[in-house]
Amino acid sequence: MNRLFLRFFVLVMLSVTAATVLIYFATTYFFGDPLEQIARKQAAAPIFLLEQYIDKAPPDEWLVRLNKVRQVADFNVDLLPIAGVAETLPPERRAALWRGDIVLDMAGRAFYRRVDLHGERYVGSDADVIHVTGLPIDVGLALKMEGLRYVIVALALLIPIAFWSRNHWRGLQALSQAADDFGSGKLATRVQVAPNAGIYPLAQCLNQMAQRIEGLLEAHRNLLHSVSHELRTPIARLEFGLELLREESLEGTPEGTSAGTLQQAPARFHAMQTDIDELKALVNELLDLTKLDQQRSLPQARFSVADMVHECVQSVAPLLAGHDLELQVGERLGDLVGDRKLLMRALGNLLTNAAKYGKRKVMLTARRNADGRFEASVEDDGPGIPAEARERIFEPFYRVDSNDEQAIGGFGLGLAIAKKAISLHGGNIIVTQSPLGGAKFVVAIP
């Protein structure tokens, strides 16, 4: 719905109504009540007969002409005592009546006027009032005509506004959609609007900003990917050289080598091999994260959710060996469409994280909600995650400040990979406090 036009419609109608009221009061203040002027025009014929025919009669013929008008006119003419009439009028109209002016009664479709001020028409005529009723006064019709004029003016304003707001609203919708798409990871999204559109300069600025951001992110991904690939070569050389040294140490002992050095060699070889394995794992994690960043679509394959959950638990079983794993898998989990291995990787990372930080207990819950979403939660009884760090833990290499971080190990990429994998499936992941005392990761996938 074009909410922009609706707002303009309400604004224009309120403005026209306010202008109408203001015009009425301004006209009344400077020129008199316009409704009364309309009523006087509608009662012009009786007023003309009174002023031009009856009033211009000689005193001895005044009543004669008045009676002739009574006989032929469509309105009624009566003579009333001025004192009784004056009591029914407000002060301003009463003063006009005493001056001899015509006093209109629009509601009663009548008017009053003194016969004369000095009693010249007949005996006591200065104490009488002419009361003319049944006049052709219809102010309502005039009001309807004025209202129709203002409605036509309002429509004349709203029609061009409707065309303008329609194009403007479409442009705003295009901006909003482009912003949503860009925010969801579609970095190639650009705003397409006509050059003559009012928001064209804004759209151009957004497109330039999006292009710069896309270029920066692409350069970052390419750098990360290139560095990760380049690291593989020296790591392979180190591993090969380490293996040669190990073989040489087994074949013979170089001259001048002490017995203590020979005893320490296996331990040193093992430590060096551990460092190389850690570097290899880091490079593989970086490559996986880079691949997910560059991925725009997923393989669409249907798989059983329950089978995927059980297989994931079996794959990380060695890491959970020292923990009490509580598995709550609901019935009728149904199927999901997506990348089965990628979801297993995400869920496995969460279980691995719980095994690292949990003290004794890890709980995995999987169920299908009433709205059809698949929801899985992983909880542990570890130290938990501070509230201020719950948003940042999904950033690559971010670590919560803790004395146990160095002892636990890891690279800080597992949660980032899990979030990317779940986002590619249209889901989301949040972290809260678990009733067990540690962290609780909740995954929801439509």
N, C-alpha and C positions, 0 to 999 in steps of 0.2 A: 504494500500500500504506500502511496505517495504521501508520507506524513508531512513533507515540506509544504505541499499544496494545502493540506488540511489546516496547517498552522496559518498559512497566508489567508485562507478563506475566513477563519475565525477572526484574524487580525483586521482584514478588510471590512467585514460585517460590523465589528465593534467600532472601527473608525468611522464608517458611514453613519452608524447609529449615534455616535457621539457628535459627529458633525451636524446631524439633523437637529439634535437637541440644542446644540450651541447656536445654530442659525435661528431657531425659533426664539430663544431667549434674547439674542442680540437684536433681532428684528422687533420684538416686543418692546425692548428697552428704548430703541432709537425711533421707531416708526409706529408703535402701537401693536396690539395683538393681531397677528395676521388672520387668525380664525374669525375674529370679529369683522375684519375687513371683508373677508369672504362672505360672511353672513349679511353684511350691509349691501354687498353687490347682489346677493340673491333676493334681498328685500327692497331692491331699488325702486320697483314699480309702486308699491304702496307709499314709500317715502316720497316719491316724486308727486303722487296725487295729493299727499298732505301738504307738501311745501309749495307746489306750483299751482294747485287748483283750489284746495280748501282754504289755505292761509291767505291767498290773494283775493278772496271774496270780501266785499264790504261787510261791516259788522252786522247789518240787518240780513245779509244773505249767507252768512257763515254756516249757520245750522242747516239751512236749506241744502247747500252743497254737500254738507256732511251726510245728510240723509240720502241724497242721490247716490253718493258713493256706497253707502250701506246697501242700497237696493241692487246695485249692479256688480259689486266686487265679490271676489271669491274668498275674501278674508272678512273677519268680524271687527267692527269698530265699536267701542264702548267708551262711556265717560265715567270716570271713577274719582272719588275724593282724593286729593293729593296727599293728605295726611296719612290715610291708611296704606297707600302704596309706598310712601317713603319709609315706613317702618319695616317693610319687607326687603329693602335694598341695602347692600353694604354701603359704607360711608362714601367711597369714591363715586359710586353710581347715584347715591342720594344727592350728593352735591351737584352732579351733572344734571339731574332731574330738576333741581331747584333753579339752575341756570337757564333752563329751557332747552337743553340738548336732548337729542334722541337717545334713549337708553335701551339697548338691545337685551333681550332675554333669549339667548340661543337655545337653551334647554327647553323653554316653553314655546319656541318658535313665535315670539311676539316682541313688541317694543312699546315703550312708554314715552310720552312727551306731554309737557304742560300745554293746556289750551292757549294761554297767553300769560304774561307776567303782570299785567295791569288791569285785568278785568274789562277789556274793551270789546270782547266778542258778545258777551251777554252778562247779565247780572250774576256775579259770583264765578265768572269764568277763570279768574286768577287762582281759584281753589280747586279746579278740576284738572284731570289728567286724561289724555286720549290713550286708550289701551287697544292696540291692534293685535289680534291673534289670528292663528291659522296661516301664518306667512310661509312662503315656499323656501324655508331655510333647511338645508341638509348639509351640515358641515362634515358629516361622516363620509359622504361621497367625495368631497374635496380632499379629505385626509387619505382616502384610498388612492386617489389620483396622485397625490404627492408621494405616497408610499411606493406606488408603482414606478414613479420617476426615479426614486432613489434605488430601487431594486435593479432597474435597467442600468443605472450608472454603476452599481456594484458589479453586475454581471459583465459590463463592458471593461471593468478593471480586472475581473477575475479570469476572463478568457485568455488574455495574453499572459497573465501570471501562470495560468494552468499550463500553457505550452512551455513557458520558460522553466517552471519548476519541474516539469516532466523530464526535460533534458538534463536539468541540473541534478535531479534526484538519481537518474540513471548513472550520471557521472560519479556521484557520491557512492552509489552501490558498487560501481566498478572499482573505486578506490578501496572500499571496505573489503571486497572480495580479494583484491590483489594483496592487501595487507595480511588477510587471513592466510592466503596461500603461501605468501613469502614467509610468514611466521611459522607455518607448518613444515618448512624445509624446501619448498619449491622455489629455489633461488632464481630460476630463469623467468619467473613471473614478472610481467610488466603491465602497466596500466595503459589501456587502449581507449583514448577519447579523441573526439574530433578537434582539430586545431582551433575552431571557432568557439569551443566550449568555454564556459566561464572558469572551469577548474583546470584548464589545460596547463597553465604555468605550474600549478601545484602538482599535477600528474607528471610533468617533466622533471620537477625536482625529486619526486619520489622515485621515478625511474632511474635518474642519475645516482641517487643514493643506493638503490637496490643493485645497480651495476657495480658500484664501488665495493659494496659489501660482498657481493658474489665474487668479485675479483680477489679481494683480500682472503676470503675463506678458501677459495680455490687454490690460491698461492700457499696458504697455510697447509691445506691437505696435501698438495703436491710436495711441499718441503718435508712434511712428516713422512709421507710415503717414500720419498727418495732417500731420506736419511735412514729409514728403517731398512730399506733394501741394501743400501750401501754398508750398513753395519753387519749384514750377514756375511759379507766376504771376509773382513778381518776376524770375525768370530770363528768362521770355519778354519782360517789359517791358524788361529790360536789353538783351536781344538786339535788340529792335525799336528802342530808342533808339540803340544802337550803329550799327545800319544807317542810321538817319536822319542821324547825325553823319557817317558815311562818305559818304553821298550829298551832304550839304551841303559837305563839304570838297572834293568833286570839282567842284561847281557854281561855287563862288566862294571867294575868299579874304577873310576879314574884315579890316577896317582895323586896322592896328597889329600884324598877325601877321608875325613875322620869318621869314626864309628857312629858318633852322635848324629852326624849329618845323614848317614845312611839310614839310621833308624827313623829320622824325621821325614825322609823323602816321601813315603807313601801318604803320610798325613798332608803334606804340602800339595802333592799331586791331587789328592781328593778335594782339598780346599779350592785349588785352582779350577778343577773340573766343576765344582759347585758354582763358582762365580760365572764360568762360561755358560752353564745351563741356565742360570738366572738371567744372563744377558740374552740368551736365545729366547727364553720365555717372554722377556720384555719386548723384544722385537716382534715376536709373533702376536702379542697382545696389541701392539701399536698398529701392526698391519691389519688386524681384524677390526680395530676401531676405525681406521681410515677407510676400510672397505665398506663398513656400515654407513659412514658419513657420505660416501659417494653413491650409495645404493638408493635408488628411487622407487623400485618395485620389488616384490617378493615372488618367489615361486608359489603358485596357487595350487596347493595339493590338500586334499581332505585327509585328516588323520584323527584317530581316537585320542581324546584328551586323557582318559584314564590310563591308557597304555603309555602315553608320553610321560605322564607323571611318574608312574612306576619305574619306567626305564631310566628316568633322570635320577631317581633316588638310588637305583642300583649303581649308576655310574659314579656317584660321589660317596658310595658306601664306605670306602677305605678312609675317607676324611672324617666320617661320622662314627668311626669305630669306638671312640672313647666317650660317646654321648648317648643319651637316652633319646632316641628319635620317636616322636609320636606322630603317626601318620593318620590324618582324617580325610579320606577321599569320599566325597558324596556319591550317591547313586545317580545314574542317568546324566553323566557329565556330557554325553554326546560327542560331537565332532567339532573341530575347528578347521578353517581353511587358511593355509599360510605355509610358513617354512617351519617344519617340525624340528629340525636340528637347531635352528636359531632360537626357538622358544625353549628347547631343552638347555641350550647354553645359558640363556638368561636365568631360568629357574635354578640351574646348577650353580651359577655364580652366587645367587642369593643363599643357597644351602651351604656353599663353601664359606661365604662370609659369616653365616650363623655358626658354622663349626669352628671358625677361627676365634670368634669373640665369645661364643657361648661357654658357660662353665660346665654344665652337665646335660642340659636339656635343650633339644631343638624340636620345634613343632611345625609341621607342614599341613595346611588345610587347603583342600581344593573342592569347589562346589560350583553349581550353576545357579545364578540368581533368578528371581522371578521375572526380571526383564530380559532374560536370555543371555546375560553376560557371564563369561567364565571368570571366576575370581579365585585367586590363590594367595595365601598369606604364609610367610615364613617368619617364625618367632624364635627368640633365644632368651636365655637367662643371663646374658652378659651384662656389661656396664651400660648398655644403651647408647643412644646418640642424643646429644644436647639439642634442644629445640632450635637454637640459632644456627646449627650446622646441618639441619635436615634438608635444606634446599641445595646446599653446596656439595653434599657427599656424592652426588651424581656427576660432578665435574671431574674430568680426567686428572689424575695425580693428586687430587685433594685428599688430605688425611685429617682426621679429627685429632687435635692435640691430646696426646695420651702417652703415659710412660710405657705402655705396653705395645705401642705401635711398632717400634723397631724389633721387638721380640717376635711379634706376630708375623711380620713380613708382608709381602704383597707389593703391588705397584700402584694401587689406587685406580685401576682401570676396569675392574670387574663390574662395579656398579654402573659405570658409564656405558659399558657394552650392554649390560642388561637393560638399561633405560632406552638405549637406541633400538635394541631388538624389539622391545615391547611397543615403542612408538611407531615403528615400521608396520606393526600389526594393528595400528589404530587404537592401541590401549594406553594406559597410563599406570604409573607406579608411585606410591606415596609411602612415607615412613612415619610411624607413630610409636608411642610407648606400648610395649607389650605387658599384659598382666603377669607374665613370667618375670618381668623386671628388666629385660633387655629391649632390643629393638624389634619392631614388627613391620615388615615390608609387605604391602598389599598390592597385588597386581590385578588389574581389571582389563579384560579384552572383550570387545563386542563380538 
